[in-house]
Amino acid sequence: MSNLQDSVLFTPYRLGQVTLRNRTIRSAAFESMGKDFSPTQQLKDYHVSVARGGIGMTTLAYAAVCRSGLSFKSQLWLRPEIVPALRDITDAIHKEGAAASIQIGHCGNMTHYSTAGQIPIGASSGFNLYAYTPVRKMRRDEIMQVSKDFGKAVRTAHAAGFDCVEVHAGHGYLISQFLSPYTNHRRDEYGGSLDNRMRFMRMCLEEVMNAAAATGTSVLVKHNMYDGFKGGIEIPESIEIAREIERWKVNGIVLSGGFVSKAPMAVMRGLIPIYTMSYYSPLWLRAFIRYCGPFMIRQFPFSECYFLEDAKKFREALQLPLIYVGGLVSREGIERALDSGFELVQMARALVNDPAFVNKLREGDAATRSECDHRNYCIARMYSVDMKCCKHCGDLPRKIREELAKLP
C-alpha cells in the first residue's frame, strides 16, 4: 500500500471532458428514491450529501433510456420532461464541488408490464422467474430503436447538466442479456457467436459515442467480468468484450460481475437477510421470498476488494482507464486498488452508511474504515422502499433486528 503522502487518492483526475477533484466515484447502486419515474427531493438530498461528503463524482443510478426499460416506479425514466428537476440536482452537486454522472440502461427481461407498458422484451423469449413475468424476444426494429434511445439519453443527460453517463452493459440487464449465452438464444445476426452477441452493444455504443462527441459528455461503461454461474460469460470471453468496448474510445470501464436474475449476490457479496427482503416486498410475494429465497439466491461471502484479483486480469489486457468497484470499505482497500493500476474507484454501501465517508478518509489515516458491516439490509429493502442503512432506520421491527443480529 502507498504511503499516504504518496497516494494519488486525493489528486485530481481528468475523465474525458470533466476533471474530478479526487479518484472516488459514488457507484450507480439503485437508490429507489424516485417517484413515478421522476426525481424527488429525497434523491437530490442524498446525492448532495454525498457530494458535500467529498466524493469526486456521484452517479444517479438505473435511469431507463425509454419506457420499455423500466422495472420500478421509483426508477428514473430519462426524458425531456424531467430535465428541469435533474438540472436542479446537478446544479446542487456541482455547487458542492463534485461532478455528476447518471447511469443509463434498459432492464430488458427484468421489467414489468405495469411499469414498461408492455410485455417485457429481451434478447430471447422465455419466462423470468425472478421478475415473475413472460418475456418476448425483441424484433429487429425494436433493437434499432432502443440503440437510438441510448444516444437520445446522452443528449438528455447533457441538457440536465450531467458531466458523464455510465452505460449499463452488465448485471444481466438488456445489453448484458444480448452478450450472455445464458439469456441470448437467438439464431439471427444478434445471437450465436460472440461477435454476433456483441452487435447490439456496438449499436448502443455507436449512438452513445456520437452523442457524447456532440455534447462533450464523458462516457463510462459498466461491464461484467463474469456472470457468476455455469453457462454465463466467463473471464476469457469477457476480456474480448472489454477489448471491443475499448475500441469505441470510451473514457473508462467499470469492472463488475454478477447477474441480478440468476446470481444477484455475486454483484454485492455477503449474506442477504431473507426475512427482511420479504418484509419489504408486496404481500403477494412475501411467502414466496421467505420460503423459496434461500434456495434461489446463491450466497457469495463478502471480503474487502472481492473483485480485485479478477479485475487485475483486465488491467493487464487493456490500455484504457479502468474503475475498480467491489467491497471498498477502508482507506487500505482503496489504496490497494489504486496501487494495482486502477485510475478510479467506485463505492456505494460505505456512502449509504455515511455520505461523508470520503471526507473522513481525507481527514483520517490508513486505518480509516467504514462502519458498514455488509449485512445488506440496504439491499434487502432497496427494490421495495429505498436504499437505506439499518443504522439510520430507528427502531426496526423485532424480527428484522433478530435476523440482522444473527448474520455474521
C-alpha positions as CSV (number, residue, x, y, z in Angstrom):
1,M,0.0,0.0,0.0
2,S,1.2,3.5,-0.8
3,N,2.2,5.9,2.0
4,L,-0.5,8.5,2.5
5,Q,1.9,11.2,1.4
6,D,2.5,9.3,-2.0
7,S,-1.2,8.4,-2.6
8,V,-3.0,9.5,-5.7
9,L,-6.4,9.2,-4.0
10,F,-6.9,12.9,-3.4
11,T,-5.3,14.1,-6.6
12,P,-7.5,15.4,-9.5
13,Y,-8.2,13.1,-12.5
14,R,-9.3,14.2,-16.0
15,L,-12.1,11.9,-17.1
16,G,-12.8,12.9,-20.7
17,Q,-14.1,16.5,-20.6
18,V,-14.5,16.6,-16.8
19,T,-11.9,16.9,-14.1
20,L,-12.7,15.1,-10.8
21,R,-11.3,16.6,-7.6
22,N,-10.2,13.1,-6.5
23,R,-10.3,9.5,-7.5
24,T,-13.6,8.5,-5.9
25,I,-17.0,7.9,-7.6
26,R,-20.3,7.1,-5.9
27,S,-21.2,3.9,-7.9
28,A,-24.6,3.5,-9.5
29,A,-26.3,1.5,-6.8
30,F,-30.0,1.9,-7.1
31,E,-31.3,4.4,-4.7
32,S,-35.0,3.7,-5.2
33,M,-35.7,7.3,-4.4
34,G,-37.7,8.4,-7.4
35,K,-41.4,8.7,-7.8
36,D,-43.5,8.0,-10.9
37,F,-40.2,7.6,-12.9
38,S,-39.1,11.1,-11.8
39,P,-36.6,12.6,-9.4
40,T,-37.6,13.6,-5.8
41,Q,-36.3,15.9,-3.1
42,Q,-35.0,12.7,-1.3
43,L,-32.9,11.7,-4.3
44,K,-31.5,15.3,-4.5
45,D,-30.7,15.4,-0.8
46,Y,-28.9,12.1,-0.8
47,H,-26.6,12.9,-3.8
48,V,-26.0,16.4,-2.5
49,S,-25.0,14.9,0.9
50,V,-22.5,12.6,-0.9
51,A,-21.1,15.5,-2.9
52,R,-20.8,17.5,0.3
53,G,-19.1,14.5,1.8
54,G,-16.1,14.8,-0.5
55,I,-16.8,12.4,-3.4
56,G,-15.2,13.1,-6.8
57,M,-18.3,12.3,-8.8
58,T,-21.7,10.9,-7.7
59,T,-23.8,8.8,-10.0
60,L,-27.6,8.7,-10.2
61,A,-28.5,5.1,-10.8
62,Y,-30.6,2.9,-13.0
63,A,-32.1,5.5,-15.4
64,A,-34.0,3.9,-18.2
65,V,-33.4,5.2,-21.7
66,C,-37.0,4.6,-22.7
67,R,-40.4,3.5,-21.3
68,S,-39.9,-0.2,-22.1
69,G,-36.8,-0.3,-20.0
70,L,-38.5,0.5,-16.6
71,S,-38.7,-2.0,-13.7
72,F,-39.8,0.2,-10.8
73,K,-41.9,3.4,-10.3
74,S,-39.1,4.6,-8.1
75,Q,-36.7,4.4,-11.1
76,L,-35.8,7.3,-13.3
77,W,-37.0,7.4,-16.9
78,L,-34.6,9.8,-18.7
79,R,-36.8,12.0,-20.8
80,P,-37.1,15.7,-21.5
81,E,-39.9,16.3,-19.0
82,I,-37.7,15.7,-16.1
83,V,-34.7,17.7,-17.3
84,P,-35.5,20.8,-15.0
85,A,-35.7,18.6,-11.9
86,L,-32.5,16.8,-12.9
87,R,-30.8,20.1,-13.6
88,D,-31.7,21.2,-10.0
89,I,-29.9,18.1,-8.7
90,T,-26.8,18.5,-10.9
91,D,-26.5,22.2,-10.1
92,A,-26.6,21.4,-6.4
93,I,-24.0,18.6,-6.8
94,H,-21.7,21.0,-8.7
95,K,-22.1,23.6,-6.0
96,E,-20.6,21.2,-3.6
97,G,-17.5,20.6,-5.8
98,A,-18.4,17.2,-7.2
99,A,-19.1,16.1,-10.8
100,A,-22.4,14.5,-11.7
101,S,-23.0,11.3,-13.6
102,I,-26.1,9.3,-14.5
103,Q,-26.3,5.6,-15.3
104,I,-28.3,4.8,-18.5
105,G,-29.6,1.4,-19.4
106,H,-32.6,-0.8,-20.2
107,C,-33.8,-3.5,-17.8
108,G,-34.9,-5.8,-20.6
109,N,-36.4,-9.0,-19.2
110,M,-36.3,-7.6,-15.7
111,T,-39.1,-5.1,-16.5
112,H,-42.9,-5.5,-15.7
113,Y,-46.0,-4.7,-17.8
114,S,-47.2,-2.2,-15.1
115,T,-44.0,-0.1,-15.5
116,A,-42.8,-0.7,-19.0
117,G,-46.4,-0.5,-20.5
118,Q,-45.9,-3.7,-22.5
119,I,-44.8,-7.3,-22.1
120,P,-41.1,-7.3,-21.1
121,I,-38.7,-7.6,-24.0
122,G,-35.3,-9.2,-24.1
123,A,-32.7,-10.8,-26.3
124,S,-34.8,-14.0,-26.3
125,S,-38.3,-15.1,-25.4
126,G,-38.9,-17.0,-22.1
127,F,-40.1,-16.5,-18.6
128,N,-38.1,-14.6,-16.0
129,L,-38.7,-16.3,-12.6
130,Y,-37.0,-13.5,-10.7
131,A,-39.2,-10.8,-12.3
132,Y,-42.2,-13.2,-12.4
133,T,-43.1,-12.3,-16.0
134,P,-43.1,-13.8,-19.5
135,V,-40.6,-12.2,-21.9
136,R,-40.8,-11.5,-25.6
137,K,-37.8,-11.6,-28.0
138,M,-37.0,-8.2,-29.4
139,R,-37.7,-7.5,-33.1
140,R,-35.0,-6.0,-35.3
141,D,-36.8,-2.7,-35.4
142,E,-37.0,-2.6,-31.6
143,I,-33.3,-3.3,-31.4
144,M,-32.6,-0.4,-33.7
145,Q,-34.9,1.9,-31.8
146,V,-33.6,1.1,-28.3
147,S,-30.0,1.6,-29.5
148,K,-31.0,5.1,-30.7
149,D,-32.7,5.7,-27.4
150,F,-29.3,5.3,-25.7
151,G,-28.0,8.2,-27.8
152,K,-31.0,10.3,-27.0
153,A,-30.4,9.6,-23.3
154,V,-26.9,11.0,-23.6
155,R,-28.3,14.2,-25.1
156,T,-31.0,14.4,-22.4
157,A,-28.4,13.9,-19.7
158,H,-26.2,16.7,-21.1
159,A,-29.3,19.0,-21.1
160,A,-29.8,18.1,-17.5
161,G,-26.2,19.2,-16.6
162,F,-24.6,15.8,-16.2
163,D,-20.9,15.6,-16.9
164,C,-20.8,11.9,-17.5
165,V,-23.0,8.9,-18.4
166,E,-22.4,5.4,-17.4
167,V,-23.7,2.8,-19.9
168,H,-25.0,-0.2,-18.0
169,A,-23.8,-3.2,-20.0
170,G,-23.6,-5.7,-17.1
171,H,-25.6,-7.4,-14.3
172,G,-28.0,-9.2,-16.6
173,Y,-29.8,-6.1,-17.9
174,L,-30.6,-5.7,-21.6
175,I,-27.1,-5.2,-23.2
176,S,-25.8,-7.9,-20.9
177,Q,-28.8,-10.2,-21.9
178,F,-27.6,-9.9,-25.5
179,L,-23.9,-10.6,-24.5
180,S,-24.6,-13.6,-22.3
181,P,-25.2,-17.1,-23.8
182,Y,-27.4,-17.7,-20.8
183,T,-30.0,-15.3,-22.0
184,N,-29.3,-15.0,-25.7
185,H,-30.6,-17.9,-27.7
186,R,-31.1,-16.1,-30.9
187,R,-30.3,-17.6,-34.3
188,D,-30.0,-14.4,-36.2
189,E,-27.2,-11.9,-36.6
190,Y,-27.7,-10.9,-32.9
191,G,-27.0,-14.4,-31.5
192,G,-24.7,-17.4,-31.6
193,S,-21.1,-16.2,-31.9
194,L,-19.6,-13.7,-29.5
195,D,-19.2,-11.3,-32.4
196,N,-23.0,-11.5,-33.1
197,R,-23.8,-11.2,-29.4
198,M,-21.8,-8.0,-29.2
199,R,-23.7,-6.5,-32.2
200,F,-26.4,-4.8,-30.0
201,M,-23.8,-3.4,-27.6
202,R,-21.9,-2.0,-30.6
203,M,-25.0,-0.3,-31.9
204,C,-25.7,1.3,-28.5
205,L,-22.1,2.4,-28.1
206,E,-22.1,4.0,-31.6
207,E,-25.2,6.1,-30.7
208,V,-23.7,6.9,-27.3
209,M,-20.3,8.0,-28.5
210,N,-21.8,10.1,-31.4
211,A,-24.0,11.9,-28.8
212,A,-21.1,12.2,-26.4
213,A,-18.9,13.8,-29.1
214,A,-21.6,16.3,-29.9
215,T,-22.2,17.3,-26.3
216,G,-18.8,16.9,-24.7
217,T,-20.1,14.2,-22.3
218,S,-17.8,11.7,-20.7
219,V,-18.7,8.0,-21.1
220,L,-18.1,5.1,-18.8
221,V,-19.3,1.5,-19.4
222,K,-20.2,-0.9,-16.6
223,H,-19.1,-4.3,-17.7
224,N,-19.4,-7.9,-16.3
225,M,-16.1,-9.7,-15.8
226,Y,-18.2,-12.8,-15.4
227,D,-21.9,-13.6,-14.9
228,G,-21.3,-15.8,-11.8
229,F,-22.7,-19.2,-12.8
230,K,-22.1,-22.0,-15.3
231,G,-23.4,-21.2,-18.8
232,G,-22.8,-17.5,-18.4
233,I,-19.9,-15.3,-19.5
234,E,-16.5,-16.2,-18.1
235,I,-13.4,-14.0,-17.9
236,P,-11.7,-15.0,-21.2
237,E,-14.7,-14.1,-23.2
238,S,-15.4,-11.0,-21.1
239,I,-11.9,-9.7,-21.8
240,E,-12.7,-9.9,-25.5
241,I,-15.9,-7.9,-24.9
242,A,-13.9,-5.3,-22.9
243,R,-11.4,-5.0,-25.8
244,E,-14.4,-4.3,-28.1
245,I,-15.6,-1.6,-25.6
246,E,-12.1,-0.1,-25.6
247,R,-12.1,0.2,-29.4
248,W,-15.0,2.7,-29.0
249,K,-12.7,5.0,-27.1
250,V,-14.9,5.3,-24.1
251,N,-13.4,7.2,-21.1
252,G,-13.3,4.2,-18.8
253,I,-14.7,0.8,-18.0
254,V,-16.2,-0.1,-14.6
255,L,-15.4,-3.7,-13.9
256,S,-18.2,-5.6,-12.1
257,G,-19.8,-9.0,-12.2
258,G,-22.9,-10.9,-11.4
259,F,-26.4,-11.4,-12.9
260,V,-29.4,-10.0,-11.0
261,S,-31.8,-12.6,-12.3
262,K,-29.5,-15.5,-11.6
263,A,-26.7,-14.6,-9.2
264,P,-27.6,-11.2,-7.6
265,M,-25.2,-11.6,-4.7
266,A,-22.3,-12.1,-7.0
267,V,-22.6,-8.4,-7.6
268,M,-22.7,-7.2,-4.0
269,R,-21.5,-10.2,-1.9
270,G,-22.4,-11.0,1.7
271,L,-25.5,-12.7,3.1
272,I,-28.9,-11.4,2.2
273,P,-31.4,-11.1,5.0
274,I,-34.3,-13.1,3.5
275,Y,-36.9,-12.2,6.1
276,T,-36.1,-8.5,5.7
277,M,-36.4,-8.8,2.0
278,S,-39.8,-10.5,2.3
279,Y,-41.0,-7.9,4.9
280,Y,-40.5,-5.0,2.4
281,S,-42.0,-6.9,-0.6
282,P,-45.6,-6.8,-1.8
283,L,-48.0,-9.0,0.2
284,W,-48.4,-11.5,-2.7
285,L,-44.7,-12.0,-2.9
286,R,-43.7,-12.3,0.7
287,A,-44.3,-16.0,1.3
288,F,-42.5,-16.9,-1.9
289,I,-39.4,-15.0,-1.0
290,R,-39.4,-16.2,2.6
291,Y,-39.6,-19.9,1.7
292,C,-38.0,-20.1,-1.8
293,G,-35.5,-17.3,-1.4
294,P,-32.9,-19.4,0.4
295,F,-32.9,-21.9,-2.4
296,M,-33.0,-19.3,-5.3
297,I,-30.4,-16.7,-4.1
298,R,-26.9,-18.1,-4.0
299,Q,-24.8,-16.6,-1.3
300,F,-21.3,-15.2,-2.0
301,P,-19.1,-14.4,1.0
302,F,-18.0,-10.8,1.4
303,S,-14.4,-9.9,1.6
304,E,-12.8,-6.5,1.1
305,C,-11.8,-5.8,-2.6
306,Y,-13.6,-9.0,-3.6
307,F,-13.3,-8.3,-7.4
308,L,-9.7,-7.1,-7.3
309,E,-7.8,-10.2,-8.3
310,D,-10.1,-10.8,-11.3
311,A,-10.0,-7.1,-12.2
312,K,-6.2,-7.2,-12.4
313,K,-6.5,-9.6,-15.3
314,F,-8.4,-6.9,-17.2
315,R,-5.8,-4.3,-16.2
316,E,-3.1,-6.5,-17.8
317,A,-5.2,-6.8,-21.1
318,L,-6.4,-3.3,-21.6
319,Q,-4.9,0.2,-22.0
320,L,-7.9,2.5,-21.3
321,P,-8.7,3.8,-17.8
322,L,-10.4,1.2,-15.5
323,I,-12.5,1.9,-12.5
324,Y,-12.4,-0.6,-9.6
325,V,-15.7,-1.4,-7.7
326,G,-16.4,-4.1,-5.2
327,G,-16.1,-4.2,-1.4
328,L,-14.2,-1.0,-0.7
329,V,-14.7,-0.2,2.9
330,S,-11.4,1.2,4.1
331,R,-8.5,3.5,3.1
332,E,-6.3,0.5,2.9
333,G,-8.6,-1.3,0.4
334,I,-8.9,1.8,-1.8
335,E,-5.1,2.3,-1.8
336,R,-4.7,-1.4,-2.7
337,A,-6.9,-0.9,-5.8
338,L,-5.2,2.3,-6.8
339,D,-1.8,0.6,-6.4
340,S,-3.0,-2.2,-8.7
341,G,-3.2,0.2,-11.6
342,F,-6.8,1.4,-11.5
343,E,-7.3,5.0,-12.2
344,L,-10.5,5.5,-10.1
345,V,-12.5,3.6,-7.5
346,Q,-16.3,3.3,-7.0
347,M,-18.2,2.6,-3.8
348,A,-21.8,2.7,-2.7
349,R,-22.6,0.9,0.6
350,A,-19.9,2.8,2.5
351,L,-21.7,6.0,1.3
352,V,-25.1,4.7,2.2
353,N,-23.8,4.2,5.7
354,D,-22.1,7.6,5.8
355,P,-22.3,10.1,2.9
356,A,-19.3,11.9,4.4
357,F,-17.0,8.8,4.2
358,V,-14.7,10.3,1.7
359,N,-14.1,13.4,3.8
360,K,-13.3,11.1,6.7
361,L,-10.8,9.3,4.6
362,R,-9.1,12.6,3.8
363,E,-9.1,13.7,7.5
364,G,-8.1,10.3,8.9
365,D,-5.2,7.8,8.3
366,A,-4.6,4.4,6.8
367,A,-6.8,2.8,9.5
368,T,-9.9,4.7,8.4
369,R,-12.7,2.2,7.8
370,S,-16.4,2.4,7.1
371,E,-18.9,1.4,9.7
372,C,-20.9,-0.6,7.1
373,D,-21.0,-4.2,8.2
374,H,-22.4,-5.6,5.0
375,R,-25.4,-7.3,6.5
376,N,-27.1,-6.0,3.4
377,Y,-30.3,-4.6,5.0
378,C,-30.0,-1.8,2.5
379,I,-30.1,-4.2,-0.4
380,A,-32.9,-6.2,1.0
381,R,-35.2,-3.2,1.0
382,M,-33.9,-1.1,-1.9
383,Y,-36.2,-2.6,-4.6
384,S,-39.3,-2.1,-2.5
385,V,-38.7,1.0,-0.3
386,D,-35.4,2.9,-0.7
387,M,-31.7,2.2,-0.2
388,K,-31.1,3.0,3.5
389,C,-28.6,1.7,6.1
390,C,-30.2,-0.2,9.0
391,K,-28.2,2.0,11.3
392,H,-30.2,5.0,10.2
393,C,-33.7,3.5,10.4
394,G,-34.5,4.0,14.1
395,D,-36.5,1.2,15.8
396,L,-36.7,-1.7,13.3
397,P,-39.3,-4.5,13.7
398,R,-38.2,-7.1,16.2
399,K,-37.9,-9.9,13.7
400,I,-35.7,-7.8,11.4
401,R,-33.5,-6.9,14.3
402,E,-33.2,-10.5,15.3
403,E,-32.3,-11.6,11.8
404,L,-29.7,-8.9,11.4
405,A,-28.2,-9.8,14.7
406,K,-27.8,-13.5,13.6
407,L,-25.9,-12.6,10.5
408,P,-22.1,-12.9,10.8
